Amino acid sequence: MFPFQGIEATEKGRDSTYKATLDFYWIGKDFAERATGAQLILYPQYPEVRLSGFLRGCTQAPNEYLRPIPKELRRFNNGPDGRILFFGITKKGETLAYLADASSTLAKEFRYRLGQGQYSRENVFFNLPLLGRDSKIILLERLTEIRKGGWQPSIKLSKTGEVKAYKARNGGGYTLEALLGIIPNGRSEPDFMGWEMKAYSGSRITLMTPEPDGGMYGESGVKAFVRKFGSQSGSDTLYFTGTHRVNDRNNKTGLTLTVRGFNPVRKMIEDVGGAVELLTDAGRCAAAWSFGDLMIGWNKKHAQAAYVPYESEKIKKSAYRYFSPALMGEGTDFNRYLAALCAGKVIFDPGSKVMNANTEKPTVKARSQFRMSVQHLADLYQRFTAENF
């Protein structure tokens, strides 16, 4: 929910944590002040993330209203005391904060509206839609228009927003994004008003395509990795493909997918330096995805995700049409992803290749993808519903 600059693992035994810095500002009627020490801290042994350092370096922040209320003055023990803390996220990735004290008109209005059931709740937060309507409703309305439009020619938006014909076979997702006005940008951010969009036509769907940051792959790159562990197809092309499940050796590649540092029984990270790894029979690490790196991609892209079914028509020219319902997942965390991986429900299903492998200038395509059956998607989210549109 909160944009952050990166994740740093701090190993201190039982007190090990992940920390992520925020671009955090306090705002008021006539000021905006950056809290230079603001960060999120994840404690793997507890089901919580803390906001820390949000007053560091500040002189105009509402310090007096953020002090703990003395025990003898507390009316509700540790329950709500009337203060309201508002957060807002800008397109630049800044987190804005405003504190309304309990006696303010703003706090009173919020409490009244909350009592009228105007705000939906997500974890510890209440959602205040800026457009007057929930983003899910707006998305479903747009999907309704697309469904009623029937067959759509295969298209893709350019970086400048220009509609271009798209001839490759994987146009279902690009066409849906283009119809929603989503410009491909390569950033690890949700696509449409906080929703990650996924179009699917088969029983499996691609969740993420992160490149390894460790092992031989991380050190030497995809070309050297495919040359060593790939298989030859034809006279001059090498492929690294095949379904890899945790603790199940793939006979084609000779590698075993493992998860180091996660307890699948307790569903908890026990080593902040852990990783998802491909190991050789001798136990050497051929490729690794650190938890910290995977966590960034997973949390940013999957806090809210919509999976939209489609079918294709390729007899005359590539075209797609989209169907109801959309499968909508809300609320996730990295432990759910690792648990599904350990259970064999999330698989590593790569498609990397080296073409013209025996020439002086081979062509390399990297495709490290983690996939999942549509029927298991609900395991990844706190709420998972089929929404008609």
N, C-alpha and C positions, 0 to 999 in steps of 0.2 A: 504493500500500500504506500510505503514511503520510499522515494528514490534515494539510493545511496551510491557512493563513489567506488566502492570495492569492499571486499571482505578480507580481514586479517585474522588468522588463527593465532591465539595466544595460549601456549601450552604451559599449564601450571598444575599438573596432576588433576585432582578432583575439581579444582577451580578453573580448569581450562575453559576458554570462551572463544566465540567469534565476535569481532567488532567491525562495525561499518560506519563510516563517517557520513554525516548529513550536511547539506547546505541549508542551514536552519536560520530563520529570521523571526524575531518578535516584531509585530507591527502594532501601530497605534494610530491615533487620529492624524498625527503629523510626523511620524517617524517610522523607520524600519531599521532594526539593529541586528547584526549577525552574531549568533552565538558560536564562537569559533571552536568550542570544544564539544559540540553536540554530536552524539553518536548513538547507535543502537548496539546493544550487547545481548547476544544470545547465549544463554546458559544451557548447554545440551542436557544436563542432568535434571533440569526443570522445564516444564512446559510454558516457558515465558520468554519474552524479549523485553528488555528494559530500555527506556529512553534516558540517557545520561548526559551530563555536561551541558544541559540546555541553558544554564545561566552564566557559564564561563565566558569572561570577556565582555559582559554586558553591564551597562550603566543605566539604561532606560527600561529594561525588562521589568515586569511587575513583581519584583522580588517580595514585596510585603504581602502579596496575596498568595504566594507560593510556599510560604513558611508553614510547617505543620501546625495545626490548631492544638493548643495546649489541652491535655486530657480533661481538665476540669471544665473546659469551655465547649467540649464536643457534645452536640445534641443527639447525634445519631451513631455514636461509637465510631466505627470505621466506615459507615455508609456515606451516601452523598450528603454534602453539607451546603449545596446551593451554588458553589462555584462551577463555572462552565469553561472548559478549555476547548477552543475551536482550532482545527487544523485545516489548511488548504494546500494543495499541490499545484505548482505552476507548470507550464509547458517546458520550462527550462530545467525542471527537476528540483526546484527549490521547495522547501517545506516552510510554510508560513504559520505562525502561531499567534493567537489572540486570547487573552484571559478576561472573562467577564466576571466581576465579583458578584457575590450572591444577591446583593441588593440592587444591582443595576437593572435597567429596563430590559436590556438584551437578555440577561439571564432569566428574568421573570417570563419574558415572551417564550424563550426556548422551553422552559419547564412547562408552560401552559400547552404549547404545541405538542410536546412530548406526551403529555397527559391525554391529548386528543388522538394519539396514535398516528401522528403525521410522519414520523421518522422510522425507517427500518433500522434494525440493529445488525451489525456485523462484528462478531467477537465482542470486544469491550467498547467499540465505537458505534455511534449513531450516524447514519448517512443523511446528509442534507443535500439533496439534488439541486445543483445550481440552475438547471434549466426548468425547474418546477416539476419535472417528472423523472422517474427512475430511469437510469441508462438502459436497463434491461427492456423496459417498455419501448423505448425509442429504437433499440436494436431490433426487436421483434416486429415493429412496424415497418422498418426498412426491409427486413427479410420477407415480410408479406408482399411488399411491392415487387421484390425480385422473383418470388415464387409465381405470382400472377403474371409476370412478364414472359413466362414459358422459356423456350429455348433461347440461350444467349450465346452469341459468337465468342470464341475464345479470344480474350483480350488481356492486356496487362498495362498498368499505368507506368509511364516513364518517371524518372526522378523529378521532372518538372510538372507532372500531373497530366501529361498528354496521353490519350488513349492510343494504344498500339495493338495491332493484330498479333496474336501469340500462337505459334504453330507447334510448339513442343507438346509432348503427351501429358505433361503435368500441369495443364492449364486450369484444372478445376478450382484450385485454391486461388491462383492469380486472378481468374475471372471474378470470383466472389469478392475478393479484395477490391478489385477495380470498380465493381458495381456499388460497393460501399464507400468508394472514394479514398481507399487506403493506398498510399504511395509506398512502394517497397523502399526500406531504408537500412535494413541490416542491423538495426538497433535492437537490443533486448528489452523492448517495451511492448505493452499490449497494443493491439491494432485499432480498435474502435471504441472510443469512450471508456477505456479501461478494460475492454474485453479482448482477449486473444481469440482470433477466428481460425477455425480448423475446418476445412472441407474434406469429406471422405466419401469414397464410393465402394470400399471393400470392408472386410471384417477387421482389418488392422489399420491403425493410424499412427503417423509419426508424431512423437511428443517433442523431441529435441534433436538437434544435430550439432552437439558441441564437439569440438576437436580436442583430442587428448593434450594435456599439458605436462605429462610426465612419461617415464619409461623410454624405450628406444624411439617410439613415435615422437614424443615431445622433444627428444634430443636431436634426432636425425631427420625428422620430417616424414611425410606420407610416402614419398617415392621410395626411400630406403626401406620403409616398413613393408610396403606392398611387394617389393622385390624379394624380401626375405620370407614373408608369410603368405603371399598371394599364390594363386594358381594361374597357369598359362591357358589362355583361350585363343585359339588360332595361332598364327605364327609370330605375332608381334604385340599381343596385349596381355597384361597381367591383371587379374581381378582379386580383390579381397572381399569376399562375400560369405554369407552363411549365418544361420541363426545361432546366437550365443546366449545361453541361459546360465544363471549363476550356478557355479559348482558342477556344471555339466560340460565336459570336454567336447569341443567341436573337432571331429575327426578330420575334417577338410583342412582346417587351419592349424590344428595341433595346439590350440590355445584354450584356456579355461577362464571364463569370466568370474571374478570374485569381488566381494565387497569387504574391504578391510576397515575396521574401526566402528562398525555398526552392529548393535545387538538386535537381531530380528525378533527375539522373544519379547524383550522389553520395549522394542521399537524406539531405540534411543541411540544417539551417537555417543560412543565411549572414547573415541580418539579424534580430536579436532584435526589431527594431521592425516586422517583416514582418506581413502580413495576407492573408487571403482577401478579395478585393474584387469588386464588381460595377462595371464601368466603362461609361460612355457612349462613343459613337463618337468624341467629342472628348477622351476620356481622363479625364473627370471621375469622381470616386468617388461613386457613388450609394449604396453600402452597403459596410461593411467589418466583418470579424470579426478582431480582433487575435489574433496567435498566442497571446499570454499568456492571453487570455480563453478561447479555444477549448481550450487545453491543460488548463485546469482542468476543464472539463466532460468532455473525452475521458478523461483519465487517471483521474479519480475514478469514472466510470461504467463503464469498459470494461476494467479490469484483469482481471476475470473476468466473462464474459457467457454466458448460456444462451439459445438461440433455440429456441422450442418451437412446432411447427406445430399448427394447429387448423383446424376447419371450423365454419361457422355454419348455423343453422336458423332461419328467420324467418317460416315460414308461419303458425304459431299464435302464438308469442311468441319473442322473441330467446333463443337458447340456443347453447351452444358445447360442443364436445368436443375433446380434445387427444390428440395422437398421438406415438408414439415413431418415430425417435430424436430426442433433443434435440441440437442443434449447440452445442458448448461450446468457447468460445475462452478461452485462458489466456495471459496475458503480452502486453502491447501497449506501444506508445510512440507519441508524437505524430507522429514521422517516418513511421511506417507509414500513418497516416491521411492525411497530406499527400501521400505518394507515390501512394496510391490515388486521391486527388482529382486530382492532376496527370495520372494515367493515364486519367482519365475513368470510373473504376470507381465512385467516389463522386460523386453529382450533387447539385446544389441544386434542390429540387423544391418551391417555396413554395406556400402556399395562403392567403395573406392576402387580406382583403376589407374593403371599406367599404360597409355597407348603409345605406339611406336617405340616400344621398350628397348629395342636393339639399335636404335638410331642415336645420333649425337644430341638430338633435341626431342626427347620424349615429352608427351603431353600427360599431365597429371590431373586427376579429378578426385578430390577428397569428399567422402560422404560417410561420416560417422553418425549413424542415426539410431536412436532408441525408440522402439515402437511398442504398441500395446493393442490387444484386442479391444474392440469397442465395448464388448460386454463387461469388461473389467474396469472401465473408466471411473465408475462410481467409487472405487477404492481410493482414489486420489483426492477426493474432495469431502468437505464437511457437509455440503448440500449438493445433491445432483438430481436434476429434474428434467423431464421431457416436456418442452414448451411448444405448444402448437402455435403456428403462425400462418 
